[in-house]
Every structure is written in structure tokens, then in C-alpha cells.
Amino acid sequence: MPGRPCRPQIYRIFQHRHAPGLCCAVREDLSIPSFVGAQGWNFGAEVRETGSLPFGFQPAPAREASAAFGYYLFHHPCETLSARYSRPWGGEGAEPDRCGP
């Protein structure tokens, strides 16, 4: 049975200042975790699941981690989160518009 349809999630992406490849994605409807402070993290971008996503960001694991922990950590291989270093989501078998059972 297919999962129920839902609206695409929007995430705020923060990048660690001293390890720029380390990123923390937080859904727009969730609070920013306390470890993401101004001294260690920069706001990098706001992304929608159905739009251009930073390399390393995967919508299904992002949904699962956000539901369990309130945030999603991933590695972005570039020093910036600019659109130049992003790609459209098109993973094999991916259905970003489905929430699950």
C-alpha cells in the first residue's frame, strides 16, 4: 500500500564553521537544536525536498532523523552550500512526496 501523500518539507541548513563539510538540517517547523550555536555554526541555506538539494542531503533519511531526533546531520563535500554545488533530487526509487505508511 503506498504511503500517504504529504507536502514537501523545507529545511534550514547550517554549516559548521570549523568543519565546513558538516551540515545540520532542521525542518522549518522544528526548533533549532541547542548545539547549533552562533559560535560554531553558520546558516547556509533553506531548501525544499522537491528543489535543488545540497550534495549529501537525502530526503528520506532527513525525514526519519528529523522525526526521531529533531535534526539531520549530513556531509556536504564542498565548502559552500551555493546552488552551484547542489543537485535535483532524483534518487532511484525515491518518492519525496510520500511520507510513508
C-alpha angles and dihedrals in degrees: 000000000000120000120259116270117248139172117276112262123241117216133196108220121209124191124209111244097217097036104034093184091064111090134180119203119200123186112242091241094055131076119257108254116251093242090064096082132161093251095059107024139053126202105248110176148323114241137184119216092236094048135067109313131199115255109268094030113117119185100213095052089042091057092047095047092045091052092048103036108010094246143050124224120204140159120248111192096211129073093234135046094216118143089254088072096045134089136200115260111254106140117166109273091000119152105180091177092064123084098194135253 
